[in-house]
Amino acid sequence: MVTRVSRFDADWWVVQKRLIYIVVLFASFAVVGGGVGLYLWVYGNPFKGAPAAEGAPTGARFVSLEGGVRVVRSNTRETVQARADTRLFPGDLVQTQEDGRARITLADGSTLFVKPNSVVTIAENTSAEGGKQTKVRVAVESGQINVRTEQQNEGASNIVGTHLTESRIASETDASFHVREDKSEAIRVGQGAVETSTSGGDVTTLSAGEYAAVNQQGTISQREKLLAAPQPVAPRNLERVAARRAGATAVALKWQKPQMGSPAHYRVEVATSPFFVPAGKVIERDQLQANEFTVGDLRQGNYFWRVLAVAQSGQASDWSEPQKFVVVGEGGTGDEASVADVQVEYVAGQIYLVRGRTQPGNTVRCAGRETLAARDGFFQLQINAPRGAREVQLETADTQGNRNSFKFHLPSGG
């Protein structure tokens, strides 16, 4: 007797094989997808940060931010609060408020430092031929910037433009450009060289250690040896000064004569804010002849001071770097150096934002950065966490000498 396979049985086996093929195919996709996902989780996106096409605009990057810094987008005119991961493209405008500062790196590796109360446009920022040909141009509407260039390739250009001048920055140059409130301007060259042409027809090259002022008519009204900033000596940065009579004391401020130039007098400011905003000014004195000045009756608290020199011609140096000192009382239990509502937000790379609240005026430190709590107790710090760190330590200190430390976990990177 012959056994025959029915058509039904044959069809049943064909269907089952197709299902097997489909299952195997989906399983293969799942394995590949899982492998790709694991690679991205461990090593990150291999295409992230890849160079743009030759000659395409290169996004400038913020190196550091302090205080109020805003960006106005050129294509939408949208105003956004600047963050560490905010990219800047040609036409974008950077605004710093009275407490704002921003340090930006450009396509040619140069660094642009935008000082408080300034408005600057990233006019051009391109790189071609593998970075050998770069074109950088920034326009200063108001305020002051500092530009520091690295070694440049032949054919590269780095230009700073204002209403009155156009300045080409040479390799390895450190120079600042100031558009004053009265619309006159000043150019200071610490090292390197700057070739400047003015709207009034003047063309000149300023070398290291030179200063030039441009009047409202667009001509160079003053050119002379650069007057450097004085160097603070005492009190030392972060020095703690004990309060005396009834919780107050006098503090002697001392500084060195500038290394370049001959000052006629000095100007000193003391404030409760590192940005020396008007609301935080404690005292300011001008026409000081000596290299020291004593500030009396300072109550317990955090103070910042700075000094500049003025030449006989009227040229004013840059301000010295702000120095902080703390007038402290005796004792302290630590009860007034607490923190609350702390949030740690991942930004990019090893960069995090730490926000929270403590008592107004308290000093907050984290990962080598320091800030003061505002009048409502709010504080914010942008930090660079050590690679591989899972937590950071936050330290607080009040004006009475109380100190506390707290540890917080770092969120996973995006």
C-alpha positions in Angstrom: 0.0 0.0 0.0 1.4 3.4 -1.0 1.2 6.3 1.4 0.5 9.6 -0.3 1.3 13.1 1.0 -1.7 15.3 0.7 -1.5 18.8 -0.8 -2.7 20.1 2.6 0.3 18.6 4.4 2.8 20.0 1.8 1.2 23.5 2.1 1.4 23.3 5.8 5.2 22.7 5.8 5.8 25.6 3.3 3.9 28.0 5.6 6.0 27.0 8.6 9.3 27.5 6.8 8.3 31.0 5.8 7.5 31.8 9.3 10.8 30.5 10.4 12.6 32.7 7.8 10.7 35.8 9.0 11.5 35.1 12.6 15.2 34.6 11.8 15.2 37.8 9.8 13.6 39.8 12.7 16.0 38.3 15.2 18.9 39.3 13.0 17.7 42.9 12.9 17.2 42.9 16.6 20.8 41.7 17.3 22.2 44.2 14.9 20.1 47.0 16.3 21.0 46.0 19.9 24.7 46.0 19.0 24.5 49.5 17.4 22.6 50.7 20.5 25.2 49.3 22.8 28.0 50.8 20.8 26.4 54.3 21.0 25.7 53.9 24.7 29.3 53.0 25.4 31.2 55.1 22.9 28.8 57.8 21.8 27.8 58.9 18.3 30.8 58.5 16.0 29.5 61.1 13.7 28.8 63.7 16.4 31.1 66.6 16.0 32.3 65.5 12.6 33.7 68.4 10.6 31.3 70.3 8.4 31.6 70.4 4.6 34.5 72.4 3.2 33.8 76.1 3.4 30.6 75.7 5.4 29.9 77.9 8.4 31.4 76.5 11.6 29.5 76.9 14.8 31.4 78.9 17.4 31.2 77.4 20.9 31.0 78.9 24.4 33.9 78.0 26.5 32.5 79.5 29.7 29.5 81.6 30.8 28.9 83.8 33.8 25.8 85.9 34.6 23.3 87.1 32.0 24.3 86.1 28.5 21.7 86.0 25.6 21.9 85.0 22.0 19.7 86.5 19.2 19.4 84.1 16.3 20.1 85.7 12.9 17.5 83.7 10.9 14.5 83.9 13.4 15.5 86.9 15.6 14.6 84.6 18.5 16.3 85.5 21.8 17.6 82.5 23.8 19.5 82.3 27.1 23.0 81.1 26.3 24.0 77.7 27.6 27.3 75.8 27.4 26.1 73.7 24.5 24.6 76.7 22.5 26.2 76.9 19.1 26.8 80.3 17.4 26.5 80.7 13.6 27.2 83.6 11.3 24.8 86.5 12.0 24.1 85.4 15.6 24.3 88.2 18.1 25.7 87.8 21.7 24.4 90.2 24.4 26.0 90.3 27.9 24.2 92.0 30.7 25.8 94.0 33.5 26.6 90.8 35.3 27.4 88.7 32.2 30.6 87.5 30.6 31.2 84.9 27.9 34.3 83.2 26.5 33.9 81.8 22.9 36.1 79.8 20.7 36.0 80.4 16.9 36.9 78.5 13.7 40.6 79.4 13.7 41.1 78.4 17.4 41.0 82.0 18.6 39.3 83.0 21.8 36.8 85.8 22.1 36.1 87.2 25.5 32.9 89.3 25.7 32.9 91.6 28.7 29.8 92.9 30.6 27.3 95.2 28.9 28.5 94.3 25.4 26.8 93.5 22.1 28.8 91.4 19.6 27.8 89.8 16.3 29.5 86.6 14.9 29.6 88.0 11.4 31.7 85.2 9.8 33.2 82.0 11.0 34.2 79.5 8.3 36.9 76.8 7.8 38.0 75.2 4.5 40.7 72.9 3.2 40.8 70.9 6.4 41.1 73.9 8.6 44.0 75.5 6.7 41.8 78.4 5.4 39.8 80.1 8.1 37.8 83.3 8.0 36.7 84.9 11.2 35.0 88.3 11.7 33.2 89.7 14.7 31.4 93.0 14.9 31.3 95.0 18.1 28.2 97.1 18.5 28.9 98.3 22.0 30.9 97.4 25.0 34.3 95.6 25.1 35.9 92.4 23.8 39.2 90.8 24.1 40.6 88.6 21.2 43.4 86.1 21.6 44.6 84.4 18.4 46.8 81.3 18.0 49.3 80.5 15.3 47.4 81.1 12.0 47.9 79.5 8.5 48.8 81.6 5.5 45.7 83.1 4.0 43.7 82.9 7.3 41.9 86.1 8.4 40.6 87.3 11.8 38.9 90.6 11.7 37.2 92.8 14.3 34.9 95.5 13.0 33.2 98.4 14.7 31.3 101.5 13.5 34.6 103.4 13.1 37.3 100.8 12.5 38.2 97.5 10.9 41.1 95.7 12.5 43.0 92.6 11.1 44.4 90.5 14.0 47.8 88.8 13.4 48.9 85.4 14.7 49.5 85.0 18.4 48.0 88.3 19.3 46.2 89.5 22.4 44.2 92.7 21.9 41.0 94.4 23.2 38.5 96.6 21.5 36.2 99.0 23.3 33.3 100.9 21.9 32.5 103.5 24.6 29.1 105.0 25.4 30.0 108.3 23.7 30.7 106.2 20.5 34.5 106.8 20.6 36.7 103.7 20.6 39.9 102.4 22.0 42.3 99.6 20.9 44.8 98.0 23.2 47.5 95.5 22.0 49.1 93.4 24.8 51.1 91.2 22.4 51.3 90.5 18.7 50.0 93.1 16.2 46.8 94.7 14.8 46.5 96.4 11.5 43.7 99.0 11.7 41.9 101.2 9.2 39.4 103.9 10.3 36.4 105.4 8.7 38.3 108.7 8.6 41.0 107.2 6.4 43.7 106.5 8.9 45.7 103.2 8.5 48.1 102.0 11.0 49.6 98.9 12.6 49.6 98.7 16.4 52.3 96.5 17.9 52.6 94.9 21.3 52.4 97.4 24.1 50.6 100.1 22.1 47.3 101.9 22.6 45.2 104.0 20.2 42.0 106.0 20.7 39.6 106.8 17.8 37.4 109.8 18.1 33.8 110.1 16.9 34.9 111.4 13.5 36.7 108.2 12.8 40.3 109.4 13.1 43.0 108.3 15.5 43.1 111.0 18.2 45.7 109.4 20.5 48.4 106.8 20.1 50.8 106.0 22.9 52.5 103.4 25.0 50.0 101.0 26.6 49.2 101.4 30.2 48.9 98.0 31.8 46.5 97.2 34.7 47.9 97.4 38.2 48.4 94.1 40.1 46.5 93.6 43.4 48.7 92.6 46.4 46.5 92.7 49.5 44.1 91.4 50.6 44.9 88.2 48.8 42.2 86.5 46.8 39.8 84.6 49.1 41.5 86.0 52.2 39.4 86.0 55.4 39.6 89.2 57.4 38.4 89.2 61.1 35.8 91.8 62.0 36.7 94.0 65.0 34.8 96.9 66.5 31.1 96.0 66.8 31.3 93.5 64.0 33.1 95.8 61.5 36.6 96.4 60.4 38.9 98.5 58.1 40.6 96.8 55.2 43.8 98.1 53.5 43.8 97.6 49.7 47.3 97.5 48.2 48.5 97.1 44.6 51.6 97.2 42.5 52.5 99.8 39.9 51.7 98.7 36.3 54.5 96.9 34.5 53.9 99.0 31.4 53.2 102.8 31.3 53.3 105.6 33.9 50.1 106.2 35.8 49.1 109.6 37.0 46.5 108.2 39.4 44.4 105.2 40.3 40.7 104.3 40.6 39.4 101.7 43.1 36.0 100.0 43.4 34.7 97.7 46.2 31.5 95.9 45.8 29.4 92.9 47.1 29.1 91.6 43.5 32.0 90.2 41.4 30.5 92.1 38.4 30.5 95.5 40.3 26.9 96.2 39.3 25.6 99.6 40.6 23.4 98.0 43.2 26.3 96.2 44.7 28.8 99.0 44.9 30.1 99.7 48.4 32.7 102.4 47.6 34.6 103.9 44.6 37.4 106.3 44.8 39.2 108.1 42.0 42.3 110.4 41.8 44.3 108.2 44.2 48.0 109.0 44.1 49.3 106.2 46.4 49.4 102.5 45.7 47.0 101.7 48.6 43.7 102.8 50.0 42.0 101.8 53.3 38.2 101.1 53.3 36.7 101.6 56.7 33.7 100.2 58.5 33.2 97.0 56.4 30.6 94.8 58.0 30.7 91.0 57.9 30.2 89.8 54.4 31.7 89.0 51.0 33.5 91.7 49.1 35.2 92.2 45.8 37.7 94.9 44.8 39.5 96.0 41.7 41.8 98.8 40.6 42.7 100.6 37.3 45.4 103.1 36.4 44.9 106.4 34.5 47.8 108.0 32.5 48.4 111.8 32.3 46.9 111.7 28.8 43.7 110.3 30.1 44.3 106.7 28.9 42.7 104.3 31.4 44.1 100.8 31.8 41.9 97.7 32.0 40.6 96.8 35.4 42.6 94.4 37.4 41.1 90.9 37.9 38.5 91.1 40.8 39.9 89.9 44.1 37.6 88.6 46.8 37.9 88.9 50.5 35.5 87.9 53.4 35.0 89.9 56.6 34.1 87.2 59.2 33.0 87.1 62.8 34.0 84.6 65.5 32.5 81.2 66.0 29.7 79.7 63.9 27.6 76.6 64.1 27.1 75.8 60.5 23.3 76.2 60.7 23.3 79.1 58.3 25.2 77.3 55.5 22.6 74.8 54.4 21.3 74.2 50.9 17.9 73.2 49.5 16.2 72.4 46.2 19.5 71.4 44.6 19.2 70.3 40.9 22.1 69.0 38.8 21.5 69.2 35.1 23.6 67.5 32.4 24.6 69.8 29.6 27.3 68.2 27.4 30.5 66.3 27.8 31.6 66.7 31.4 29.6 70.0 31.8 26.8 70.2 34.3 24.6 73.0 35.7 24.2 73.0 39.5 21.2 75.1 40.9 19.8 75.5 44.3 19.1 77.8 47.2 20.9 78.8 50.4 21.0 81.8 52.6 21.5 85.1 50.7 25.1 86.1 50.4 26.5 82.6 51.1 29.5 81.5 49.0 28.9 78.2 47.1 31.7 76.2 45.7 31.7 73.1 43.5 34.3 71.4 41.3 36.7 74.4 41.4 34.0 77.0 40.6 32.6 79.5 43.0 29.6 81.9 43.1 27.5 84.0 45.6 23.9 83.3 46.4 21.6 86.1 45.2 19.3 88.2 47.4 16.6 85.5 47.2 19.2 82.7 48.0 19.3 81.3 44.5 22.6 80.1 43.1 23.8 78.5 39.8 27.1 77.1 38.8 28.4 75.7 35.6 31.0 73.0 36.4 33.3 70.6 34.6 33.1 67.3 36.5 36.1 65.0 36.6 35.8 62.2 34.0 34.2 59.2 35.4 32.8 61.0 38.5 29.4 59.8 39.7 28.9 62.6 42.3 30.1 66.1 43.2 30.7 67.8 46.5 29.0 71.2 47.1 30.4 73.4 49.7 28.7 76.5 51.3 30.1 79.1 53.6 28.4 82.2 55.2 29.9 85.4 56.4 30.1 84.2 60.0 32.6 81.5 59.2 30.0 78.7 59.1 30.7 76.0 56.5 28.9 72.9 55.3 29.5 70.3 52.5 27.0 68.1 50.7 27.3 65.4 48.0 25.0 65.1 45.0 24.8 62.4 42.3 25.5 63.4 38.7 22.8 62.5 36.2 23.7 60.3 33.2 24.8 62.1 30.0 22.3 62.6 27.2 
